[in-house]
Amino acid sequence: MKPLKNWDNRTWLSSKKYIDQFHKFIKRKTKLNKNTRILDIGCGRANIISFLQKKYKFKTKAIGIDILKNKNTKKNILFKKSDALKYLKKGKKFDVIIIKQTIHFFSQTKIVFLLNLAKKNLNERGTLLIFSLKTKNNKIPCFKIMKKQLNNSLKKDEKLFKIIRKNLRRIKETNFNFNVKISKRKYVSMVKNRYMSCLLSLSNKEIEKGIDEINLNFKNQLNFTDTLKCISFRK
């Protein structure tokens, strides 16, 4: 699969409002203070942990890992270009580990390795937070082939959720909801930039046809709820 470059590049996921709401959500599940050691797996441009670093002034800088480093990755955190499993094998300890919209890149075997390593790398009373798109009644605006690709991905996620529940056991499941208001023009630009992994395998011709569908079927202003399922585990 091609690398996912634009999921947090000028989308609602990188907006100040989204990051602020996301911060408030995880604050209710963790005890964040200047002594917190935090790791973001699949951090992208590190927008979220950069915000947290500014707010809490962590003594040990927040660490973000990803297999791809973008030019505009935030500078106030420690970024490591690394495979998640390889990095976790180093055995560094954290109070909070975030895995956000990343599990679909792992096979069923590798997700077990990821969970076991993440648990080992948590400090006592540390928290693991796993976020992924809600698999039922998802509201993300799609064209026909994009919807098919997304549904296939969400079916895989559902299987991974079962493995996660079995492996972690003592978990809490909640939803993070963000109300998106975006112009159709801006959303079309995001589709062109392949902001979701389900768009990566589509040809340019399929993308252009899909954009025609969006222009035909959606109003100039798109309003919908982006919902993430959150699985939280405390050691």
C-alpha positions in Angstrom: 0.0 0.0 0.0 1.2 3.5 -0.8 2.0 5.7 2.3 -0.8 7.8 3.7 0.6 11.4 3.6 -2.4 13.7 3.9 -4.7 12.5 6.6 -3.7 15.3 8.9 -2.6 17.8 6.3 -5.1 20.7 6.3 -8.1 18.6 7.2 -10.4 18.9 10.1 -8.1 16.4 11.9 -5.4 19.2 12.0 -7.8 22.0 13.0 -7.4 23.8 16.3 -11.0 23.0 17.2 -10.5 19.2 16.6 -7.2 19.0 18.5 -8.7 21.0 21.5 -11.7 18.6 21.7 -9.5 15.6 21.3 -7.3 16.9 24.2 -10.3 17.3 26.4 -11.4 13.7 25.6 -8.1 12.1 26.4 -7.7 14.3 29.5 -10.8 12.6 31.0 -9.1 9.2 30.5 -5.5 10.0 31.6 -3.7 12.1 34.2 -1.7 14.5 32.2 0.9 16.7 33.9 4.5 17.8 33.3 5.8 14.4 34.4 3.8 12.4 31.9 5.7 10.4 29.4 3.7 10.1 26.2 4.1 8.1 22.9 2.0 8.6 19.8 2.2 5.6 17.4 1.4 6.7 13.8 1.6 10.3 14.8 1.6 11.8 11.3 2.6 15.5 11.6 2.4 15.2 15.4 -0.3 17.8 15.7 -1.9 16.3 18.8 1.2 15.6 20.9 2.7 19.0 19.8 -0.4 20.6 21.3 0.0 18.6 24.5 3.7 19.4 24.7 2.9 23.1 24.6 0.2 22.9 27.1 1.8 20.6 29.8 5.5 21.3 29.1 6.4 17.7 29.6 9.9 17.3 31.2 10.5 14.4 28.9 9.4 15.5 25.4 6.5 13.7 23.8 7.6 11.1 21.3 5.9 10.5 18.0 6.7 7.6 15.7 5.7 7.0 12.1 7.1 5.2 9.0 7.0 8.5 7.1 8.3 11.9 8.1 6.6 14.9 6.5 8.4 18.2 6.0 6.0 20.0 8.2 6.2 17.6 11.2 6.0 19.6 14.4 9.4 20.5 15.9 8.7 20.7 19.6 8.4 16.9 20.0 10.8 14.1 19.4 10.0 12.4 16.1 11.3 9.0 15.3 10.9 7.5 11.8 10.4 3.9 12.8 8.2 0.9 12.5 6.0 0.6 15.7 7.1 -2.9 16.6 10.7 -2.2 16.1 10.5 0.9 18.3 8.5 -0.7 21.1 11.1 -3.5 21.3 13.5 -1.0 22.8 11.5 -1.2 26.0 11.1 2.5 26.8 8.4 3.2 29.4 5.5 5.5 29.0 2.5 6.7 31.0 0.3 7.2 27.9 0.5 5.4 24.6 -1.8 6.6 21.8 -2.6 4.5 18.7 -4.9 6.6 16.6 -6.4 5.5 13.3 -3.5 3.1 12.7 -4.7 -0.4 13.5 -5.9 -1.2 10.0 -2.3 -1.1 8.8 -1.5 -4.2 11.0 -2.2 -7.8 10.2 -4.0 -9.9 12.9 -0.7 -11.5 13.9 1.1 -8.2 14.2 -1.7 -6.5 16.1 -1.1 -9.1 18.9 2.6 -8.3 19.0 1.8 -4.6 19.0 -0.6 -4.9 22.0 1.8 -7.1 24.0 4.7 -4.7 23.5 2.5 -1.7 24.3 1.4 -3.3 27.6 5.0 -4.1 28.5 6.0 -0.5 27.8 3.4 1.1 30.0 4.4 2.3 33.4 2.3 1.1 36.4 -1.2 2.8 36.1 -0.2 3.8 32.5 -2.9 4.1 29.9 -3.2 2.7 26.4 -5.7 4.5 24.1 -6.6 3.0 20.7 -8.8 5.0 18.3 -10.3 3.9 15.1 -13.3 4.8 12.9 -16.6 3.6 14.1 -17.4 0.5 12.1 -21.2 0.8 12.1 -23.2 3.6 10.4 -20.2 5.6 9.6 -21.0 9.1 8.3 -17.9 9.9 6.3 -19.0 11.3 2.9 -18.2 8.8 0.2 -18.6 8.1 -3.5 -19.5 4.5 -4.5 -16.1 2.8 -4.9 -14.7 4.8 -1.9 -17.6 3.5 0.2 -16.9 -0.1 -0.9 -13.2 0.3 0.0 -14.0 1.9 3.3 -16.5 -0.8 4.3 -13.9 -3.5 3.5 -11.4 -1.7 5.8 -14.0 -1.3 8.6 -14.8 -5.0 8.4 -11.1 -5.7 9.0 -11.1 -3.2 11.9 -14.0 -5.1 13.5 -12.0 -8.3 13.4 -9.1 -6.5 14.9 -11.4 -5.0 17.7 -12.3 -8.6 18.7 -8.6 -9.5 19.0 -7.9 -6.3 21.0 -10.8 -7.0 23.4 -9.6 -10.6 23.9 -6.0 -9.5 24.4 -6.5 -6.5 26.7 -9.7 -7.7 28.5 -10.0 -4.9 31.1 -11.1 -2.2 28.8 -13.5 0.6 28.4 -15.1 1.5 25.1 -16.4 5.0 24.3 -16.8 7.2 21.3 -15.1 10.5 20.4 -17.5 12.6 18.2 -16.5 15.6 16.2 -19.1 17.6 14.2 -17.5 18.5 10.9 -18.6 21.5 8.8 -16.7 21.7 5.6 -17.2 23.1 2.1 -17.6 20.7 -0.7 -14.8 22.4 -2.5 -12.4 21.8 0.4 -13.6 18.2 0.8 -13.0 17.5 -2.9 -9.5 18.8 -2.4 -9.0 16.3 0.5 -10.2 13.5 -1.7 -7.8 14.5 -4.5 -5.0 14.4 -1.9 -6.2 10.9 -0.8 -6.7 11.8 2.8 -8.0 8.3 3.7 -6.3 5.0 3.3 -9.3 3.6 1.4 -8.4 6.1 -1.4 -4.8 5.0 -1.8 -5.4 2.1 -4.2 -7.8 4.0 -6.5 -6.6 5.2 -9.9 -6.7 8.8 -10.9 -9.6 8.0 -13.2 -11.5 6.5 -10.3 -10.8 9.5 -8.1 -12.0 11.9 -10.8 -15.2 9.9 -11.3 -15.7 9.9 -7.6 -15.4 13.6 -7.4 -18.0 13.9 -10.1 -20.3 11.8 -7.9 -19.6 14.1 -4.8 -20.4 17.2 -6.8 -23.6 15.7 -8.0 -24.8 14.1 -4.8 -23.7 16.5 -2.0 -24.6 20.1 -1.1 -22.0 22.9 -1.2 -21.7 22.6 2.6 -21.0 19.2 4.2 -22.1 18.6 7.8 -21.6 15.3 9.4 -20.2 13.6 12.6 -16.8 12.0 12.5 -16.9 9.3 15.1 -13.9 7.4 16.5 -14.3 4.3 18.7 -11.9 4.5 21.7 -10.7 1.5 23.5 -8.8 2.4 26.7 -6.7 0.1 28.9 -5.1 0.9 32.2 -2.2 -1.3 33.4 
